[in-house]
Amino acid sequence: MNSNKKVLGLIFSNLHDENISDLTENRTMGSVLFGARYRLIDFPLSSMVNSGIEEVGVITKSNYQSLLDHLGNGREWDLSRKNGGLHLLPPFSHSSSGMYRGRLEALYGVWDFIKTSEAEYVLFSDCDVIANMDYAEIIEEHIQSKADITCVYGKENVSADMCQGTDSFGINADGRIVDVLIKPHITGETNVSLNTYVMKKDFLKMIVDDSMSRSDKDFERSVLQARCADYLIMGYCFDGYFSRICSKQSYMRANFDLLKSENRHRLFPDGRPIYTKIRDNPPAKYAIGAKVKNSLIGDGCIVDGEVTDSILFRGAKVAAGAVVKNCIIMQDTIIEKGSTLQNVITDKNVKITAGHLLTGSEKYPLFIGKGAEI
């Protein structure tokens, strides 16, 4: 892994909380659990570390206690260091800033941190896209193209039942972005934004200052869309695996994508690990008579019953006679004997007492909040 000291990484942990409001009621988007052991922030943060970025700021807004607990001092990502390292940036960074209403106001609020960095370039990302990106390659292409801004996008065949309302780009033959559509409702192959951007720090400073003087708060609308003819904005096509989280349905679908080996291999390629907080659990335990099919089971789980096409996070327990199908069962959830769950998402520390039948649907999964007992 090559060091990339000329780049400052910024991660926005709260910008898309409203997309999965049930899951973000008590946490940021970045700290939402994913894939039996991870949090959503693990993906952009690990991509930065794997790309040699040694200084990362995480911009928070609200409900960030679980995020602080997860990230700690950054040791699991090798970001616990005297120079650079991981920085957690609260919403009120100086007396003249308030609770930010968009990306530009957030950047203005943390500018005292950004300006102290010796980095020449800034790369920022959100937590609503599951991907494992080589940011070093993106930064190099940005430098070679002499772009003002480079936007990362992916080609996706969007259908009516998928995420609608994400930003998309019109791109000419030279790779320049010539049109920006903000949350359009469209179908077919689309250049969807992956909410990852690169630019020089000095250029970002000019944008932030200009935007604050105009009371602009929306980077995508006020900069990318309004100024795409004035600035050289280039697109970088990411051709690896990605999944966008914009609803409970898409969150469930993204988790279930990992049940297919080809998706796991694309998301977790050799040499590009996704790091996360270590929890010292024993291996999962399967009792005699347990039935587990096509499921991901986290450490510390105890399965005595039946689990099919599901994701069980660390410490979950499924008692004998219990049946779990097409479910996401989060950390330390207990499902007692004789209960049946299908198309259900349970948050952490949920308890389903004996003999209950809980059923949602693929389009409308049933959600059970943190700490609930049924």
PyMOL commands that set and color helices and strands:
alter all, ss='L'
color gray80, all
select helices_A, chain A and resi 17-20+29-31+42-50+65-71+75-77+103-109+111-116+135-145+201-213+219-225+248-257+261-267
alter helices_A, ss='H'
color red, helices_A
select strands_A, chain A and resi 7-12+33-34+38-39+55-59+85-89+121-125+129-131+149-158+168-171+177-181+188-200+233-237+242-244+285-286+291-293+296-297+302-303+306-308+311-312+317-318+323-325+328-329+334-335+340-342+344-346+351-352+357-359+366-368
alter strands_A, ss='S'
color yellow, strands_A
deselect
rebuild
show_as cartoon
